[in-house]
Each structure stands twice: as structure tokens, then as C-alpha cells.
Amino acid sequence: MKKVLLYGNGSFINLGCEAIARGTCKMLSESNCEISMATYMPEIDNKTINSLGAKAVKLNRGREGLDNIIFEVLMRLKLKNLALKIPHFNAKKVAKDIDISMAVGGDNYCYEGFERYFRLNKGVRKSSKKNVFLACSIEPSFINEQMIHDLNGYDAIYARETITYEALKKVLNTDVKLCSDPAFLMTPDYSKVPDFLNDEKSKFIGVNLSPLIYKYSTNPEVVDIAVVKALQRILDNTDYNLFFFPHVYGEKNDVYINKEIAAKLNGDKARIILFEDRINANSIKGIISKLKGVICARTHASIASYSSLVPTFVLGYSVKAKGIAKDIYGDYNGHIIPVQELIDEDLFANQIENFVNHLEEEGAYLEKFIPQYSKKAKIDLGELLNGK
């Protein structure tokens, strides 16, 4: 039986990280392999990892272990090239006797600070026989000689959208393939669905917001006004209600931002529901599946919505949101607004109004397109698993 290690993923306080893990384990369950999953926060992740039939292994955080401490100090001193020479002893140990290691942090190269994954990969590759990057998105403007060197160290790379795929095909020597995000394969759990959402006559549009829509915006104040205007227009001009839900927990994350925006809306507060419970990714997907539409910021909230055939509009902040929407619709315009481009307070409201007015057509399109698209998440690991 081949041994597979999943690593590079964040903690499950981010339900997107959990969704990737669930979808990947579901895919791998069809192969004859033994799965280990590295976690930085075993106190949060171990129970879920074990429930997926995988073995949880501890991967040291940034300041755990002398090697990591030295690395972090050098990075803070802006001695990046020297920092990357520090071995990652814990990663080498975690990957011991592993046949194939799979980096499953899909957006690790979308944001500043991606260089730390070069060091992590180097440590894993010292022990693992083969190394794969699964379902990744990469910000094309970040691609440089150091990143190209790291990416060429993978035996195969599976890009989860064509913007990344096309950018990598131009510069890499390694095998680059196209797939869908494994979270499309995650099975929903309906046990946490509130009773009022199980009523077929309920008319709720889901709303998921994130602090990142402000962090990556060129004008956070405009973004704030635009979001409030769009949601207020739904309340004023339609009979739809709003259901705010989180997809990342923790201090000042989705719950906090959802509350801030909801408090700025006028009208009957009974039409605004704030869902704050800490539940698993598959349970959130079960709830999302009962909504009439979803307006969201988190990419994996959108994936839960798309894969449940629920009409979806994304307030995006990275290449992954644009790439996935582009591959589903042919053009991301009309289904996503990157916050970096949101400089008109009325633009978002106008597009949301159009989106809400065409929910039936949106749902019909997803019903035809998504089943085949989701199947593309099932990549063929046969050659890699069999050592060919």
C-alpha cells in the first residue's frame, strides 16, 4: 500500500482548508493508499483528520524548532536568500518513508510571503519519493526565477483554473495539468441546516464577507459603501431575505465582518439572519445548498455554492476567484468583481441587482455545467502512485 502525505494546508478554522482536505481524501479513498495529513494545529484539526480515515502528523509552526526560529529571524531581517538555506528538519521527518507527498495549500503562492513554502517543499522532497502540487492557484505577477526553480521541483502540478495553468505552461519544464478544486467533491452534511431553510418557500440569499476584501482593495471605504448599497437594494427592492454565514473563524474574521455590515443595513431586522455557529465545512455546504443565491468573498464558500448548483456571485480578491469563475462561465465578468477594481460605489449594487433578477437562469446554467466540471477534480494519480 502506497503512503501519501498531504501537507501545506492551513488549519481547519478556515473551512476552505477543511474542504480541500475532505475532497482530496474522498478522491484518494478510491486508490489503494495510506493517507497522512500534516497539521500546524493538531488541537483543532486532528479530530476531523482522523474522521477522514487519515493519520494526523504535527508540522511545526513558524516559531517551533530552532531551525524555524532562525528562518523567521532572517526573513524579518530581509535576508531572504540566506533564510531559504536553513533546512526544514521537521518537514523532512514528517515526510519520512512517504511514497508521494501532495502540497494541498492551493493558494499558498497567491499572497506575499510565499517564499516560506520553497523551504517547506525542500524539506519534504528530501524524504518523499515523489512530490505533487495539487489544485493550486498562483498569482502570475509573483512568478520569478526562485519560484520557477521551486515549481520545477514538483513531479507534477495540477492547476485548478486556466489563468494559473496558462501562466505555468509558459515558464515550467515540469508536467502541468488542469483540474478542478477537490472541494467540488466534498459531500454536504444537512444535519446543521436551520429548520427555516428547509422550508421550500424560504427566500434567503446567502452572504459571506471577509476582512480580505478590505485588505486587498485600493479603496476599502468604497468597498464598504458598495457592499452595504448592494445588500440594502436587495432588502428594499425584492422579497429576498439575507443569511450571513462565515467560512473562516477566528478573531476579526468572517463573523466579525458579517456583523459589521449587517448592522449598517436598514429595515426589518427579522429579514437579516446572522449565522455564527462553529461548524464543519461539509455542514456549511449543506446550509449553502438550501439558499436561493450566494454573494460571497471566500473562494471555498463559492465552491460550496457552485457545486450545490446555487447561483453565485463573488467579491474576489485573488487570481483563484477570477480563474474559477472564468472556467465556469467562460468570462468572469458579471459573476465576480475583484475588489481591486471596485472604485465605483454603485457598480457592485448594479451587478448584484442584475444577478438577483436572473437567479433562475443562473441556477439552470450551473445544473447543466457543474456535474462534468466537478468530475475534473478526480485526477488520475495512477502513474504516480504506482511509481511509474
Secondary structure, DSSP 8 states (H G I E B T S, - for coil): -EEEEEES---TTBHHHHHHHHHHHHHHTTSSEEEEEEES-HHHHHHHHHHTT-EEEE---TTSSHHHHHHHHHHHTT-HHHHTTS--HHHHHHTTT-SEEEE--TTTBSSTTTTHHHHHHHHHHTT-SEEEEEEE-B-GGG--HHHHHHHTTSSEEEESSHHHHHHHHHH--SEEEE---GGGG-----TT--HHHHSTT--EEEEE--THHHHT-S-HHHHHHHHHHHHHHHHHHSS-EEEE--SB-STTSHHHHHHHHHHT--S-GGGEEE------HHHHHHHHTTSSEEEESSHHHHHHHHHTT--EEEEE-SHHHHHHHHHHHSS-TTTEEEGGG---TTHHHHHHHHHHHTHHHHHHHHHHHHHHHHHTTS---HHHHTT-
